[in-house]
Amino acid sequence: MSDERPGDSVFTTAAFRNTTVLARSAHEERLIRFAEAARCPPLEAEFVRDEINRSLEETTLDVGLMRIEWSADGKLSIHIRTNPEIRGPVSAISVPAPRWPRRFRGIKHGAWSAYVTARDTAERTGSDIALLIHDYSIVDGDRCTPILLDEDGVAYAPGEEQGAVESVTLTLIEHELESAGIPLRTAWLTEELVRRCRELVVVGTGIGVLAIEEIDGHEIPVGNCLLAPIERGLKEAWAMSEVE
């Protein structure tokens, strides 16, 4: 039996290039909100920023990911690692979504092994991504957020009330989707929505944006309606982060 508990810690994972952290302020603010939700000690954004800067000065990596974790006993730790590239389109499998008390939904917390296990399961089966399922709907991805383009031209992503983790990436690309004439809404990604979708992608700090071409062996249409504006949005977000 695992002795991990959701309230032990909270974390956020950010991408960096040299001294630039993608959406640094958004990640700092997200970690503070996560800490409050999990009832960890209060956290100051300035303290987080100073520790991020120190870690960037010490690392030998030019590009990678940093996991910024705040514990229930008031300790901040930053772990930096490489970020292997995944090329799309990708295959996905479905796995049951873990369920936690309401205050832990939508946050990254100390009982995260279920997400790691989902990712490992996907890789063992030769797939790239695990999609987490609850009540016959996709509610999250193992390290990403799914976005579905319906036949009516509306993009749908699962909301925090369904169990999806609050996504920094979604906030970065929403404007580009809207500018492309694709409104972004939250919804349960049911079997019916998936069956009639025009396109399904996953977005995340570590993976960027990737098209899904199959789920559990069932073919999914692959297009460029979502990919193109999301890629533009992420490129713009990097440019803005350089002057942040």
C-alpha positions, 0 to 999 in steps of 0.5 A, spaced: 500 500 500 502 506 498 503 511 504 502 517 499 497 522 501 494 528 497 495 533 502 502 532 503 504 537 497 502 540 491 506 542 485 507 545 478 511 543 472 514 548 467 518 548 461 524 553 460 529 555 455 535 558 458 533 563 463 526 563 460 520 560 463 514 559 459 508 562 463 512 563 469 507 568 473 502 563 471 505 557 474 507 561 480 500 563 481 497 556 480 502 553 485 500 558 490 492 556 489 494 549 489 497 550 496 491 554 498 486 548 496 490 543 499 491 546 505 499 547 505 502 553 508 501 560 505 506 561 499 509 567 496 510 568 489 517 572 490 520 566 494 518 561 488 521 566 483 527 567 487 528 559 487 526 558 480 532 563 478 537 560 483 535 553 480 536 556 473 543 559 474 545 552 477 542 547 472 547 545 466 541 544 461 539 549 456 532 546 455 528 542 459 522 541 465 522 543 472 517 540 477 516 546 483 513 542 489 511 545 495 510 541 501 505 541 507 511 542 512 513 548 508 519 546 504 520 548 496 524 543 492 525 544 484 527 538 480 530 539 473 530 534 468 530 533 460 524 533 456 524 528 450 520 530 444 514 526 442 512 526 435 505 526 433 500 524 431 500 519 437 496 513 439 492 513 446 489 508 451 484 509 456 485 508 463 480 509 469 481 516 472 483 516 480 478 520 484 479 524 490 475 529 495 473 535 491 478 540 494 484 536 491 480 535 484 483 540 479 490 540 482 497 537 482 498 534 489 502 529 493 498 522 491 500 523 483 502 516 482 496 514 479 498 519 473 505 516 473 502 509 473 497 511 467 503 514 463 507 507 464 501 503 462 501 507 456 508 506 454 508 498 456 503 497 451 506 501 445 502 507 446 504 514 447 498 517 452 494 515 457 487 518 457 483 518 464 476 515 464 470 517 469 463 515 467 465 513 460 468 520 459 475 523 458 476 527 464 484 528 463 490 526 460 496 523 464 500 529 463 496 533 458 489 536 457 485 533 451 481 538 447 476 535 442 473 539 436 466 537 435 462 537 428 459 544 430 466 547 430 466 548 437 472 545 441 471 542 448 476 540 454 474 537 460 473 542 466 476 541 473 469 539 476 470 533 472 476 532 475 481 535 470 487 538 472 487 546 471 491 547 465 496 553 464 497 551 457 489 552 455 490 559 458 495 560 453 492 558 447 485 560 448 485 566 444 488 563 438 483 558 438 478 564 438 481 568 433 481 562 428 473 562 429 473 556 434 470 557 441 473 553 447 468 550 452 468 545 457 464 539 457 464 532 459 468 528 453 463 523 452 463 517 447 458 520 443 462 526 442 469 522 441 465 518 436 463 524 432 469 529 433 473 532 427 479 532 431 482 530 438 489 533 440 492 533 447 496 539 450 501 540 456 507 543 458 512 538 456 508 535 450 506 542 447 500 539 442 499 533 439 494 530 435 491 523 437 490 518 431 487 512 435 484 511 442 484 503 444 485 501 437 479 506 434 481 511 429 480 518 430 480 523 425 487 527 424 486 534 422 490 541 422 484 546 425 486 545 432 493 544 431 495 550 427 492 555 432 494 552 438 502 552 435 501 559 434 499 560 441 504 557 444 509 560 440 507 567 442 507 565 449 514 563 449 515 570 446 511 573 451 515 569 456 522 572 454 520 579 456 516 577 462 
